[in-house]
Amino acid sequence: ENVEHSRLDVVRIAVRRGGGGEWPLRVEYGSAVGGIMEAAREEQATMIALGLGEHGRLARYLGAETAARVVRNADMPVLAVAWGFNGPSFTAVVAIDFGESSVAAAQEAMALLNAPGRLHLVHVRPQFNLMTGPPDSMWHDMYDAAVEKGFRLVREKLGERAGVAITTESVSGGVVDTLLKVASRRRADLVPVGSHNRSALDRLLVRSTPANLVRAGACSG
């Protein structure tokens, strides 16, 4: 009991410093991921926020692995905050595949940004022609037209927010490496990505992208 109280005291001090002195606090023992998921269900949470670990290779690894496992299992947005980030956020680079989850990620990011802010939508396109019919040149033209239409529809869904500019970019490459390069170039504070929740196989394949971004990224997302 004394250990629990001492831990709560440390957390209370840190929370007060961040301006959240009235937030309810609790301590759980056991699996970090299991405890986080159970608490989120009990509280009917609409978002899970967690840190990526303090400076240092081991702390960073443990924090990133916990966040990655939460991302794989959560059916709600997960905000993983990089060590040393003290906000506010002005730039977000959002991975867009034009599915509902990526649009939802963009909407969450837009709500978190401060003015003057920038919401930069990035579509990472395949590096090779995925269709057996048309030649490469025709496929690229068709793909570019589809991406342009997709961005237009996403912007319509997002609407406008005073002080936040929305820009778009389509680029080829590996998803994780490309997004991190764009985020570095744009000096992004946030790198949100959507993730689906249909089956165990879907979680394994699709959620590997946000999980790998959490492991590799230096910014929050």
Buried (B, 14 or more C-beta within 10 A) or exposed (E): EEEEEEEBEEBBEEBEEEEEEEEEEEEEEEEBBEBBBEEBEEEEBEEBEBBBBEEEEEBBEBBBBBBBBBBBBBEEBBBBBBBEBEEEBBBBBBBBBBBEBBBBBBBBBBEBBEEEBBBBBBBBBEEEBEEEEEEEEEBEEEBEEEBEEBBEEBBEEBEEBEEBBBEBBBEEBEBBEBBBBBBEEBEBBBBBBBBBEEEEEEBEEBBBBBBBBBBEBBBBB
